[in-house]
Amino acid sequence: MSSEQQDCEKIVDTVFQVLIDGSKQGYIGEAISQLEHSLQAAAGGRQANADDETVLAALLHDIGQFATGAEQKQMLCDAAELSNPDGTSTGNTGEKLSVGVTGHERIGAEYLRRLGFSEKVAQLVESHVSVKRYLTGKDPEYYAGLSNASKLSLKYQGGPYNQEQIKEFEKDPLYELKIQVRRWDDSAKIVGWEVPDLESYRPMAMNHLLAQRKQQGVVA
Ligand SMILES: [Fe+2]
């Protein structure tokens, strides 16, 4: 194995470990683990015959939730809000729960860029919150279909886009792909859906990282 391959293997090991360790934190408000969620999102991409970069983005879309220090700001809500995210008066229980890490999409994208993933992967990861804001602005039914935890985190994420923001978002050349990744993300919360395991993505991740290095002239 060349030193380039060894380097890429280490990066893949690190990223996979971050997903595995992160999953031990639990997935507040959802019935499956974070790792199962990531694997189901990637499986959605595979089923749709998406290209490798898009499948990897689906797999890694939430990595910013875990690739952070303990001091990272959490999106906190009261336990009572989780069962009633649209309620005006929720009768707080005093028990605080986190529905995610603030800015995790940007943290995840930057983390992946630094490790050598492509700009397309990073942008697709970075967009999964802006797509949520876009879709909730464009389609009220989309909001109604979100999980309670996802409705609550939307408040921290800036809320639904207005008409101007919607038009601006639709100019993005990756806009349709970004929406697809978000759809797989939304559908990736199914109890008992058996999908390929994390290791099955190793060859894809390795090929991607090696190709990126070659493109950037790191490998002769
Ligand atoms: Fe997600």
Residues whose N, C-alpha, C, O or C-beta is under 5 A from the ligand:
A	BS01	LIG	D62 D185
